[in-house]
Amino acid sequence: MRQRAIRNLAKLELTQARITRILDAAAGGKNNFVADRDAVRRYDQAAPITTTAARAVLQYLGRVVRHLATEGVDQFVIVGSGVPSGLPAGGQLHDIARDALRASAARVVYVESDPMVLAGARATIEPVTDLVRVVEGDVREIDDLLDDRVVQTFLDWDRPMAVLLLSTHSLNDDEFFHYVIKRIRQAVPEGSYLSLLQTTFDGIPPELLPAIHDLLAMTLPGHAIRNREEVEALLEGLVLVDPGLVWVPEWRPHGHELACFEQPSSSGSYGAVARIP
């Protein structure tokens, strides 16, 4: 444990923004650095939708968890959410799962690679509940992630679970992305679910694209962007839960949430949930 903590500290990068910390900063959280807040400011200057888009993503994740919990899923593996600290008290994803299940207890594993997110979540969540674990892992190392001791022992692999794959921005190679989905489908029990979140430029006005491209290259180098056709190709063979692949504000919204978006495309992200037969 001590060696891992030292390794995490050594990886901590204060001057380079990270997407999970940008999401946290845009949502009003505290688990971020000046570089992340500067990135939010720059994106808002280029296209003043960053804060709204971040909240749309968080609302989408909450609706996915709530829906799947009402379907009876009580185990969740959430990969790359950043565990944003800007959510209201009692509004974290594990809280939503617990509340939706009511009498049942939901087990949630957060998988994160950012040292600050790991430290913050372990300090604020794990000490107050026995039903949440925070695991160091990276979707780019999917085999190690699935073989992790905590992931293997904390969850019941004989019962359905939901895997929320949110760090798709780190998967630049579509062939490897297909492999990630294949490995998850092979590993999880029958009746499980897979949720994807993907950043896109499809809704960006053409006149803003050059500035957004340059800003992305400067603040988040290597961040994978995909259009709708590319995301559909990744989802080929999966049975999608209604309403299918949509802008995140359009995925089973509560009335007031969708009303906040005159253009759902301004969220900048597609979302989909698939049931694994």
N, C-alpha and C positions, 0 to 999 in steps of 0.2 A: 504493500500500500504506500509506504513512504517513497519507494523508488518511482512508483507511478506518479505520485504527486510532484516529485522533483522533475520528472520528464514532462509533465503537463506545464509546469511553470516555465521550463526552458522553451516550450513551443509557443508561449504567449506572445502574440504580436500586437503591440499597442498602436503602431503607426499605419498598419494596413487594415482597412475596413473588412469586415466579414459579414456575409449576408444574414446570418442568424442574429448578429448584433445590430445590424441595420434595421432588421424587422423589429427588434426590441426597442431601439431608439425611436423609430417611427410610431410605435405604439405607446410611447411615453414611459418606457421602462428604464431601469437603472443598470442593467447588465450590458453596458456598452462603453466605448471610449470616445474621445474627441474625434478620432478618424471616422467612426461610424456616424456620429452626429453631423459631421461635416459632409459626409456622403449623402445623408438625408437632405440636408440643405441644398446641396448641388443638384440633386435629382428634382427637388421641388422647384428650383429655379429653371431647370430645363423643361420640366413638364410638371406643373403643380398638382400632382395626384399621389405623391409617394405615401403620405400619411394615410390617405383614404384607401389606397391600394393595400397597405400593410394591414389595416383593420379589416378589410374585406377577406384577406387570407386567414386571419385569426378567426373571424366569424365562420368562415367555411370549415375550418378544422373543428370548431366547436360543434357545428351542425352534423358533420360526419360522425364524430364520436357519439353524439346524442342519438342519432338515428341508429347506428349499429348497436348501441347499448339497448335501445328499445326493441331491437330485433333479437336480443338475447345474448349478444357478444359481451363477455365480461373479462376478456384479456386483450390488451392492446400493446403493440410494439410501435413506438413513435420515433421515427428516424429523422433527425435533423430539424426539429421544430425550433430549436433555440430556447425552449421552455421560457417564453417571453415573460418578463417580470412586470410588464405594463398592463396585464390583465387584472380585472377587479378581484378583490378578495373572494375566494371561493369559486373563481371562474377559470382556474387552470383546467387543462384537458382531463386530468385525472379526477378533478372535482366534478366536471360535467358527466363523466362516465359513472361515477358513484351516485350522483343525484338521479340520473336517468334509470339506474338499476334499482334504486330505492333500497329494498331489503337486502339485495345481493351486494357482494363486495367485488369491485373491479380491481384487477391487477394490471398495473401499467408499468412498462419498461420504457424509459426515455433513453435513446441512443444518441450520443453527442460526441463531437470531436474537438470542439472549441474549449480550451482550458478554463476560460472564465465562466462559460455556461455550465460546465461540469462542476466547478467549485461552488457556484451559486446555487445550483439545484440540489447538490448534495448537502449543502449547509442549511437550506431553507425548507426542503421537502422531505428528504429521507428521515430526518430526526422526528418528524411529527406523524408519520404513518408507516405501517408495516406493509402497505399494499402498493408501494411505489419503489422502483429501483432506477438509479441513474447509472448507465453503463458507458464506458469509453469505447467508441467504435466509429467506423466510417463505412458508408455504403460502398465505397470503392474497394473495400476489403470484405465483401459480402460473406465469403466462406468463414472467415474468422469471426465475423459478427454473429452468424447463426450458430457457431460452435462455442460462443462465449459461455463460460460456466454459469453465470447468473442468468443469462437468457435461457439456457437449457434447464436450469433447476427451479427457477422462480415461477415459470409458466408451466401449465399442464399441456403437453404436446399431444395429448389424446383428445382434446376438445378444441372446437373452433376458436380462432383468434382473429384480430384485425391488425394488419401491418399498414401503417401510414408512412409512405415513402415520400418525404418532403424535400430531401436534399438532391433532387434530380438535377439541379444546376451544376453539380460536381461531376456528372456523368457525361462527358463530352463525346464518348465513343458509343454510337447507337448499338453496335454489335455487343459491347459489354453491357449496355443497358438491358438488352434482350436477355443476356445471361443472368443479370441480377433478378429480373422478373421470373425467369425459369427456375432459379435456385429457390426463390421464395415460394413459388408454386409447388415445388417438390418437397419443401420442408414442412409447410404448415398443414394442419389436419384438414380433412374434407369439411366443406362448409365454412371455411374461413373467408376473409375479405382482404383485398388489397386496394389501398387508396393512393392515388398519385396527384402531385401538384407540380405544374410546369410553368415556368416563366416564358412569356412570349412577347414578341414585338407586333403581333398581328393588329392590335388595337391602337398602335402609336400613329398619329398623323404623319404622313410622309415628310412634311417639312421639318418635323422634330427628330426624325430618325438619325441624321448625321450627328447631331449633338449628343443624343442618347448613346449611340454606338461609341463615340469617343469617351464619354463619361464612364461607360461600363468598362471599357478597356483600361481606363486609368484607376478606377476604384475597385473593380471586381474582375481582374484578369482571369480568363479561363471559365467564366460563368457561361454555362450552356443555355442557349436560347433556342426554342423550337417553334415552328409554326404548327397550325392545326393538323395538317396532313402528316407531319412527322410524328406528332403525338399519337394520332390514330394508328399509324403503322406500329408503334411500340405497343399499343393496346390490342393489336390483332390477336384473335383467338380467345380473348377474355370476354366474359358475359357481364356487361355493364349494368349497374343498378340505375334505374331511372333517376334523373333525366339524361344519363349518359355523359359524354364529354362536353362540358359547358364552361363558360366563364364562371369563376368561383362565386360571384354574387347570385348566379342563377341556379346553384345547386341547392334545391329544397329550401329556399329562403323563407324566413318569417316575413310577413308583409312589410313591416317597417324597415327591414334590412334592404330589400330590393328597392324600396322607394328612395333610399339614400343614393342610388346610382341611376342617374339619367342614362348613362352609357355603361353597362356592365363590363364592356371591354376595357374601361379605364382601370380595372383591377390589375391588368397586365398578367393574369395567370389563368390557366385552365385547370380544372379539377375533374376527377372521375373516381368512381368507386366500382370495383369489380368483385363479383362473388366467385370464389374458386371452387369448382365442382369436386 
